[in-house]
Amino acid sequence: MAKRCYYEVLSVARDESDRGISKAYRKLAVKYHPDSNPGDDEASAKFKEAAEAYEVLGDSEKRARYDRHGHAGVEGGAGFGSAEDIFAAFGDLFGGGGGGGGMFGDLFGGRRGGPRRGNDVQVDVTLSLEEAFSGVNKTIQFNRRNQCGTCDGTGSSPGSAPEHCQQCGGRGQVLQQAGILRVQTTCPVCRGAGKIIVDPCGDCRGAGQVASPVELDVAIPAGVDDGMRVRLTGEGEASASGGPAGDCYCFVNIRKHKLFHRDGQNLILQLPISYTQAALGASIEVPTLDGRDELEIKRGTQSGDVFKLAGRGMPSPQGRGTGDLLIQTFIETPKKISKEQEGLLRQLAELEHTEVLPERKNFLQRLTEYFATEEV
């Protein structure tokens, strides 16, 4: 059977945002989850179909290949053998780490895997267009919660130990009945830990973690655009339950440039030229982000004409070539000209049989001529 369009599977438009795609997938995953549809093969199939669609559309590179080539562009990259595979891949989308924690773990049968990973950290990095063009190393600073060295992350004072939670019996989950539906949720007393801190550590106050400043060097690749992010794996916050650390995401902001406007990988430059350069043609030196270049203005160039310098735009962060520099010309009319320039322009106007305003006259002379015309 032919696969359905992934956008159709998630019921989203082709220009839907990443956030909208994640939201649509979460909605379908909850609706068709096997634990809420026991023995329903159709629901299980839709659950896997939605996960397969999200694996592609939730990844910017895979989504770009899918948009260009359809299913052939992502062949072999999508597909899950079981619901457990889906939990392992997307458990953190629902508030937990890999292994089906978070929403899946709470609503559909408790924790399915080991400890949850730590929280991710977001840091903003501001670049000039020149830095984005060439790539740059930046030093970032932020506060990160790490394991407390005094209690080794247990949250208890040295020499003491946490006790099992009496509410959930140390399981971290409690069973709630709602009509015929039984739902397991996180224990409200121990918050899923299964243990209670009776003698909190004085340094972390029982949290098992302390915040400390961090300084990291991050390599920003050439060609990054505004809003892109660079991932530093394992540089996020430590896990409170012994799992892997989260990641640090550096969100890129590009400052506005004085000369160039960016359009994807292309750069746009508005270039003023004179009437004579437009009419006769000219060779003009123009700026680029990696030096100067020569632009040949053709005879008869009109205001708004666009010239292209191939390969002088922004590089692709994925190494897929370089954009172009698009130069849009506009004819600049001088506000002041010399007597010699005025004389030459009037000669040109006569040759073209073009009517122009007469040379400046004395105001009283023009006033006399005006009244004389009215009397006639």
C-alpha positions in Angstrom: 0.0 0.0 0.0 1.3 3.5 -0.9 2.3 5.7 2.0 0.1 8.7 2.7 1.6 12.2 2.6 3.2 13.0 5.9 1.5 16.4 6.0 -1.8 14.7 5.5 -1.1 12.2 8.2 -0.5 15.0 10.8 -3.3 17.1 9.2 -1.0 20.2 8.9 -0.2 22.5 6.0 3.1 22.3 4.2 4.2 25.7 5.6 3.3 24.7 9.2 5.8 25.8 11.8 8.0 23.2 13.8 6.0 24.0 16.9 2.7 23.3 15.0 4.0 20.0 13.7 5.0 18.9 17.2 1.6 19.9 18.6 -0.2 18.0 15.9 1.9 14.9 16.5 1.3 15.0 20.3 -2.4 15.2 19.7 -2.4 12.1 17.5 0.0 10.2 19.7 -2.3 10.6 22.7 -5.4 9.7 20.7 -4.0 6.5 19.2 -1.7 5.4 22.0 -1.8 1.5 22.3 -2.5 1.7 26.1 -5.7 3.6 25.5 -6.7 1.5 22.5 -5.9 -2.1 23.7 -6.3 -4.7 20.9 -7.1 -2.0 18.3 -4.8 -2.8 15.3 -6.1 0.2 13.4 -5.2 2.6 16.2 -1.8 1.0 16.6 -1.1 1.4 12.9 -2.1 5.1 13.0 0.1 5.6 16.1 3.1 4.3 14.2 2.1 6.2 11.0 2.0 9.5 13.0 5.4 8.7 14.6 6.9 8.0 11.2 5.6 11.3 9.8 6.9 13.2 12.8 10.3 11.6 12.6 10.6 13.2 9.1 8.7 16.5 9.5 10.1 17.1 12.9 13.7 17.2 11.5 14.6 20.2 9.4 17.0 18.3 7.1 14.7 15.3 6.5 11.8 17.7 6.0 13.7 19.6 3.3 14.5 16.3 1.5 10.9 15.1 1.8 9.6 18.5 0.4 11.9 18.1 -2.6 11.7 14.3 -3.3 8.8 13.0 -1.4 9.0 9.6 0.3 12.0 8.6 -1.9 14.0 11.4 -0.3 13.8 9.8 3.1 13.6 6.1 2.2 15.1 3.9 4.9 15.2 6.7 7.4 11.7 6.4 8.9 9.7 3.6 10.4 9.3 2.0 13.8 8.9 -1.7 14.7 7.0 -1.2 17.9 5.5 1.4 20.3 8.6 1.0 22.5 10.8 2.3 19.6 8.6 5.3 19.5 8.8 5.9 23.2 12.6 5.7 23.0 12.7 8.2 20.1 10.2 10.8 21.2 9.6 10.3 24.9 11.2 13.7 25.6 8.7 15.4 23.4 6.1 14.7 26.1 8.0 16.1 29.0 10.4 13.2 29.8 13.6 11.7 28.5 14.1 8.7 26.3 12.4 5.5 27.3 8.8 6.8 27.3 8.9 9.1 30.4 6.8 12.3 30.7 3.3 12.3 29.4 3.5 8.7 28.0 4.9 7.4 31.3 2.3 9.2 33.4 -0.8 8.5 31.4 -0.1 5.0 30.0 1.4 2.7 32.5 4.3 4.3 34.4 7.9 4.7 33.5 9.1 2.5 30.7 12.8 3.1 30.9 15.6 4.3 33.1 16.4 7.7 34.6 15.3 10.9 32.7 17.8 13.1 31.0 18.5 16.6 32.4 16.9 19.8 31.2 18.1 21.6 28.1 19.6 25.1 28.3 19.0 27.9 25.9 21.6 30.7 25.2 21.3 33.6 22.7 24.3 34.3 20.5 24.3 37.6 18.5 26.5 37.8 15.4 27.3 40.3 12.7 26.6 39.4 9.1 30.3 39.1 8.5 30.6 36.6 11.3 27.7 34.6 10.0 29.3 34.7 6.6 32.7 33.3 7.6 31.8 31.3 10.8 33.2 32.3 14.2 34.1 30.9 17.6 32.1 32.5 20.4 32.4 32.2 24.2 29.0 31.9 25.9 28.3 32.3 29.6 25.2 31.0 31.5 24.1 29.4 34.7 23.7 25.6 34.8 22.4 23.2 37.5 25.0 20.5 38.2 25.1 17.7 40.7 25.7 18.8 44.2 29.2 17.8 45.3 28.4 17.7 49.0 25.7 15.1 48.8 26.6 13.6 45.4 23.2 14.4 44.0 21.2 12.5 46.7 19.8 15.6 48.2 20.4 14.2 51.7 22.9 15.4 54.2 26.1 13.4 54.4 25.5 10.3 56.7 21.8 10.2 56.1 19.7 8.6 53.4 16.3 9.3 51.8 13.3 7.2 52.9 10.8 5.3 50.7 7.7 7.3 50.0 4.7 5.9 51.9 2.2 7.4 49.5 3.3 5.4 46.4 5.4 2.7 48.2 8.6 3.8 46.5 7.2 3.4 43.0 6.9 7.1 42.2 3.5 6.5 40.6 -0.1 6.3 42.1 -3.1 4.7 40.5 -6.2 6.9 40.1 -9.7 5.7 39.1 -11.9 7.8 36.9 -15.0 5.8 36.1 -13.9 2.7 34.1 -10.6 4.3 33.3 -7.6 3.7 35.5 -4.7 6.1 35.1 -1.3 6.1 36.6 0.1 9.5 37.5 3.2 10.9 39.2 3.0 10.7 42.9 2.1 14.1 44.3 4.2 13.6 47.5 7.6 12.5 46.2 7.0 13.9 42.6 7.9 10.6 41.0 11.2 10.1 42.9 9.8 7.3 45.0 11.8 8.6 48.0 11.5 11.4 50.5 14.3 13.6 51.7 14.1 13.6 55.5 17.4 15.4 56.2 18.1 17.8 53.3 21.6 18.7 52.3 22.6 22.2 53.5 24.2 23.2 50.2 21.5 22.2 47.7 18.6 22.1 50.2 17.5 18.7 49.1 17.4 19.4 45.4 20.6 17.3 44.7 21.7 20.1 42.3 23.3 23.5 42.6 23.5 26.3 40.0 26.9 27.5 38.9 28.2 29.8 36.2 29.5 28.1 33.1 31.7 29.4 30.2 31.9 27.4 27.0 33.4 27.9 23.5 31.0 27.2 20.6 31.9 27.0 17.0 29.3 28.8 14.9 29.4 27.3 11.3 29.6 29.6 8.3 26.2 30.5 6.7 24.0 30.4 9.8 20.8 32.4 9.5 18.8 34.3 12.0 16.8 32.0 14.3 19.0 28.9 13.7 20.4 27.0 16.6 23.6 25.2 17.4 23.4 22.2 19.7 26.1 21.4 22.3 25.4 17.8 23.3 25.6 17.0 27.0 26.2 20.6 28.0 22.8 21.2 29.5 21.7 20.6 33.1 22.5 17.4 35.0 19.9 14.8 35.4 18.3 14.7 38.9 17.9 10.9 38.6 21.2 9.8 37.3 20.4 10.0 33.6 22.4 11.8 30.9 22.7 15.5 31.0 20.6 17.7 28.7 21.9 19.7 25.8 22.7 23.4 25.4 21.1 25.1 22.4 22.7 28.3 21.1 20.0 30.4 19.3 21.6 32.7 16.6 20.5 36.3 16.2 22.0 38.3 13.2 22.4 42.0 13.5 21.0 44.2 10.7 23.7 45.2 8.2 24.3 48.7 6.9 24.6 47.6 3.2 23.3 44.1 2.7 19.9 42.5 3.1 19.8 38.8 3.4 17.3 36.6 1.6 18.1 32.9 2.4 21.5 32.3 1.0 21.3 35.3 -1.3 22.5 38.8 -0.4 20.8 42.0 -1.8 22.6 45.3 -2.3 20.9 48.5 -3.5 23.4 50.4 -5.6 22.9 54.1 -6.7 24.2 55.0 -10.2 24.2 58.2 -12.1 22.2 59.0 -15.2 25.3 58.9 -17.4 26.4 55.5 -16.0 23.0 54.1 -16.7 22.9 55.6 -20.2 26.5 54.9 -21.3 27.4 51.9 -19.2 30.2 51.7 -16.7 32.5 49.4 -14.7 31.8 50.0 -11.0 33.6 48.6 -7.9 31.1 47.1 -5.5 31.5 45.7 -2.0 31.0 42.1 -1.0 31.3 40.3 2.3 34.7 38.9 1.3 36.3 41.9 -0.5 35.6 44.0 -3.5 34.4 43.1 -7.0 33.8 44.7 -10.4 30.3 45.1 -11.7 29.6 45.8 -15.4 26.7 48.2 -15.8 25.2 47.8 -19.3 24.2 50.6 -21.5 20.6 51.6 -21.1 20.3 50.3 -17.6 16.9 51.2 -16.0 16.3 52.1 -12.4 15.4 48.8 -10.6 17.4 46.5 -12.9 19.1 43.6 -11.0 22.6 42.3 -11.7 23.9 39.1 -10.2 27.4 38.2 -9.0 27.2 34.4 -8.8 28.6 32.7 -5.7 29.2 36.0 -3.7 26.3 35.4 -1.3 26.1 33.4 1.9 27.4 29.8 2.2 25.1 27.0 3.3 25.6 25.8 6.9 25.3 22.2 5.5 28.0 22.8 2.8 25.5 22.8 -0.1 27.0 25.6 -2.1 26.9 29.4 -1.9 24.2 31.9 -2.7 24.5 35.0 -5.0 24.9 38.7 -4.5 22.0 40.4 -6.2 22.6 44.1 -7.0 19.6 46.3 -7.6 20.4 49.6 -9.3 18.5 52.8 -9.0 19.3 56.1 -10.8 20.3 58.8 -8.4 19.3 62.4 -9.4 21.7 65.1 -8.0 20.1 67.9 -6.1 22.9 70.3 -7.0 24.8 70.7 -10.3 27.5 73.1 -11.5 27.0 75.7 -14.3 28.9 73.5 -16.7 26.8 70.5 -15.9 23.6 72.5 -16.3 24.8 73.8 -19.7 25.6 70.3 -21.0 22.2 69.0 -19.7 20.4 71.8 -21.5 22.2 70.9 -24.7 21.1 67.3 -24.3 17.5 68.4 -23.7 17.6 70.4 -26.9 18.9 67.4 -28.9 16.2 65.3 -27.4 13.6 68.0 -28.0 12.7 67.8 -24.4 10.9 70.7 -22.7 12.7 71.8 -19.5 12.2 74.6 -17.0 13.8 77.9 -18.2 16.9 79.3 -16.4 16.1 81.1 -13.2 14.7 84.6 -13.8 14.5 87.6 -11.5 11.3 87.4 -9.5 10.2 90.9 -10.4 10.7 90.2 -14.1 8.6 87.1 -13.9 6.0 88.9 -12.0 5.8 91.7 -14.7 5.4 89.1 -17.4 2.6 87.4 -15.5 0.5 90.5 -15.1 1.2 91.5 -18.7 -0.2 88.2 -19.9 -3.4 88.7 -17.8 -4.0 92.2 -19.3 -4.0 90.8 -22.8 
